[in-house]
């Protein structure tokens, strides 16, 4: 089997501007939704209580809501979780209920109003913890960005590292944009997925850049767009197959992983799709705009040698 | 060409063998067990306990699958859960005849059923996190501010008595937030006070303020003292928690400090959170009452006629004691209790510190009752225990109390511990709680396992269909990666959580990248007209740089998650980072060893790597 039978280098760079404009629009949309709708943060970040209960028959959500409302709980969210038997109850943090007694009192209410519930899971997070998590999350993101920029700058060239990180941050913002637009729950594991994707799709750029460097060194007389086209074309098969394989795994998690891994794998799916797009069609044009050229890779010694041959080689 | 020296094959074979060995325990599952461990610090579980367990089972005619002693206590492996419950009840009765005063913790546990020779090699199954086996997780925060104010209050009381002793006239001592301010009318007294303080209170930093006739001395705790108080508060709270959790009968509780002021408590298998929280949050109270020494009263009480207004208690030594019901002083007035020695007789002693109100009450109490006995009782769960019942020799002022006589150092330590337990140094608050039911835990394992299995299967099918033999080799390398990863997790006993399983799946999905890179490169070399052997070598060599770069960038993200992540993210990051390391070895070394084994060292016409399509005329592919 051979999926990709490409005769000539595909002229990706001819359409670079189009791709960049598309990216910019998606990016701006994502930013817009992030600000207008905001992220639907999970209890881990906001603080509060989350209770998961299971019924043997389909649960009557109305009754549960009513019962809890009568017991004096406000701002509660009651929803099905996975199946009609499983119910997730979310309670916000309250000043006067600083203790973690909420779990038990809710169970008492449920037993009185809608009996038959078994407690599956309780999560209580105090306000201190949530704030710290948000801080640590941003610090982790910062460390990843710095680490990758420095490493790529060391291994390649600053132009590459800057374009790679811009392209991949654009992925991160788009993932967040999706979460904001659909109001999916943004939890700690989603954050982990986002950061993992960041590390992963930088791979993609690395593979392309590796080829760019190699082509610059080996093949002379090509313009920068031609080199980029060649690098992308020769690696596109690997790109698609690798991402396809990873996506197979993620898909399996999406199908079999249940609710807990649902948003985790969803974030990965979006990350992988946009990862392909951005590392190939965003990072490479950026490198081009930043003005990378053959001189950046060929060592000065060789340049003197090559100077005589300039123009004579096709 | 393409032959590995023998030692490389040996390394690969050896690492695979070790991987297999350490993965093995995960397949044996777990068998029910009962664990007997000590509930008191003074009580040790030893071979005698082991014999006692053996004899108990023998008399009851119950067969066990092995009884052994380890650092946690005596463990009995049993054949099913019914016998497990039966044995638990039996041992409970045998070891704790008095249910209200448990000496031992008898708990249900699960033991790995892997054979002894594996266990003795340190090969254990992976350590499952709470979200996979069910249980309770608490994060408690110690109120350090509370601990400090409490300490400052008692220091203020100390200062008052100090000035009284030294005849320093001050215009009032007040605690203002985290400072103590002392007023003076003239400069001379202030200097005198300052000198007295410097000699007696080395923990305080003094600053002079005010002028004219309104002079002040502001005392704050030195940073080292603050640190010491905080460390002490955490240690004491952890000790108290430890004692209380023993009561719950949990097989493997985790109590660990996290950061400067937090304590993590994990109770695997505990489902009754209400009870757990009740016990964790419970504060034992301390009461000081007078002993009724009226002649004949004790005898009457022993005979069953307890005089009105008194209660009969048993002293820790075993002697009966009649104590009046009236409470004179409670534990909230106690700020510290430390074991030590009497400065004159060098006998073991317990030193107590009381706050200002406590000192005043205590002074009156001792003044009125010289020659009589008082009793210090620890009231927990509505039941009292006499910690100590010393005779009052003189009036004691100043809030510094020393109890000495008829005790050894161990007893002094125990008494101090009990007294401290009665007054937690600083209140704690539950700031995070996670309860996972056992069914949810089992569900999570199944879900994680299925995701990984089907994902792996799908990748295998695709890889073999697309790359033929090279696909099979890639899949074998990927399987060895999984083997190494599981072995490493088992060996390190790192906690495996559901995000951890997700990380295993994701790492496998990403690890295949290296093999795809290699295979694509080999195809490309072939396309460019290289001979099969040269193509293999070229493919591996050219792909190496790219594999290294891409693994390092992924690792950067993993390490960042490891550093800043907590809870589920950390579980994910640990597995992710380990997975990247193992995948590097398996994708590059193991797969190459396999390729060399199949193709190396002989002349071959073609490679089984799927169809290679050659374009008629390539524009740039040639040099």
Interface residues (C-beta under 8 A of the other chain):
Chain A: X1 X2 X3 X5 X6 X7 X8 X9 X44 X52 X54 X98 X99 X100 X101 X103 X104 X118 X119 X120 X121 X122 X123 X124 X125 X126 X128 X129 X132 X133 X136 X137 X139 X140 X141 X143 X144 X147 X148 X151 X152 X155 X188 X189 X191 X192 X195 X196 X198 X199 X200 X202 X203 X206 X207 X210 X215 X218 X219 X222 X226 X230 X234 X235 X237 X238 X241 X242 X244 X245 X246 X247 X248 X249 X250 X251 X252 X253 X255 X256 X257 X258 X260 X261 X264 X265 X268
Chain B: X139 X141 X273 X274 X277 X429 X430 X431 X432 X433 X434 X435 X436 X437 X439 X440 X443 X444 X447 X448 X450 X451 X452 X454 X455 X456 X458 X459 X462 X463 X465 X466 X498 X499 X502 X505 X506 X508 X509 X510 X512 X513 X516 X517 X520 X524 X545 X546 X549 X550 X552 X553 X554 X555 X556 X557 X558 X559 X560 X561 X563 X564 X565 X566 X567 X568 X569 X572 X573 X576 X610 X611 X612 X613 X615 X616 X617 X618 X619 X620 X623
